[in-house]
Amino acid sequence: MFHSILAFTLLCQGAAFLQSNRGQRYAVNKLHSVPTALDTLTSGLASIVRVRENGLAGVGVAPDAKAQGGFGLKLYDVENSRDCRLVRELVTELDLVVDIVPVGKGSKHKPPKEVPCLVAISDGGEETVVSGVNSIRKFLKNTFSEEASEVSTDTDTLQQVVEAITPVSLTAAGLLRTGRGISVALAASASNKVNKPEKKLILYSYEGNQFCRLVREVLTELDISYELRSAGKKSPRRDELAGITGGSTQCPYLVDPNTDTSLAESADIIRHLYASYASWTPPSEILQWASQSIIPAAKPIFKFTAPLQAGSSDEDSSKYDQELEAAKSEIKEETASAPVVVYTYELSPFSFEVKSTLESLKVEYKEISLGKEWLPGLIAPNGSIKRAALLDMTGQSSLPHIFIGGKPIGGLFSGEPGLIPLLEQDKLSAMLEDAMACT
């Protein structure tokens, strides 16, 4: 018992440590990007900290679960809400099918009562609205479980310990996923024109699965309602899933009747959701953090070294001046040769993300590479002088550097104003239309 409590304490301390770092990360952005390895790790830890006396919460079907029958259930839900998490854990354990209506911050959906809010419709059409975690859990237990109530006479020490640490474990689970599954992403906000599924998406999932959580978070962030089909361990619905997939019971599994698409891997599901139901796919939040926290500190170095690398300190300064003017003229010609021109480094993750974002938007662009990177030996023969020319023309020497209609807009996040800020402000389309009209 002592070792179990010690392990749990260490997990909570780890959650606090990760939160302190992720708090800095989310204080400067709300990109809701495609989950990374860190997201997978913290999602897994969020499942582990939700320990129960009989194992992990929301993983398997309880032995006292009854058939759902003809009841229709709709849950107004916020993925990273401790109260909603408790309800969803019981949904898995009772093996229920529930329509999930996400109501994160900025959602267009309006719950009839305080979240979590459950709407249950009986076979006879009678509608029951239940609000609050305790009331909902009691209703579900009384309706879909052989157990009469949640009150237990078991005085087992382990159960008492689990009940005592439940508030802590719920808090830790939420902290580990700070910033995700709580609000609508800018890429899916009402101010942007986005497709919404006409037919209901179906997600085979169970609460304690770390990969299912990543998908549910994105569904919340894209404000997409869906049918959740619980498929925890020992669920007969796994046979249903195996029949669909040809034998696999892997969760998550998404069925999208709007695009005639079925997907099993969480990363593939999330990319599909962004491609189909968001105005753009957010790039890595780590790059945004670097752009806002590290790059500004390095700008003076870039500004100082760009002319030096191009030869400004040579004895014959007139040669540098001539080369600089020639490079500026070449840049003017290049940026006028296509509606969208992007100067890149081949090894730059920022350049890769800019190209990926433009391609996801189906924006044609002309790429001009200045080499692999800005360091000596990696930069192209004319890269140094062009870099200095870009600095002289725009005040920015770092790449990528995007020009639309011959006008510089900066890089991925930085500049005047940068690609992502243009998307967030819903100004990119108009700028592209103007550029196309002028060519």
Secondary structure, DSSP 4 states (H G I P E B T S, - for coil): -HHHHHHHHHHHHHHHHHHHHHHHHHHS----PSP-HHHHHHHHHHHHT-EETTEETTSB--TTB---TT-EEEEEE-TT-HHHHHHHHHHHHTT-EEEEEE--BT-S---SSSSSEEEEE-TT--EEEEESHHHHHHHHHHHHBSSS-S------HHHHHHHHHHHHHHHHHHHHTTTSSSB--GGGSTTS-----SSPEEEEE-TT-HHHHHHHHHHHHTT--EEEEE--BT-THHHHHHHHHTS---S-EEEETTTTEEE-SHHHHHHHHHHHHSSS----HHHHHHHHHTHHHHHHHHHHHHHHHHTTTSS-HHHHHHHHHHHHHHHHHHHTSSSEEEEE-TT-HHHHHHHHHHHHTT---EEEE-BS-SSTTTB-TTHHHHHHHHHHHHS--SS-EEEETTEEEESSSSSSS-HHHHHHTT-HHHHHHHHHHT-
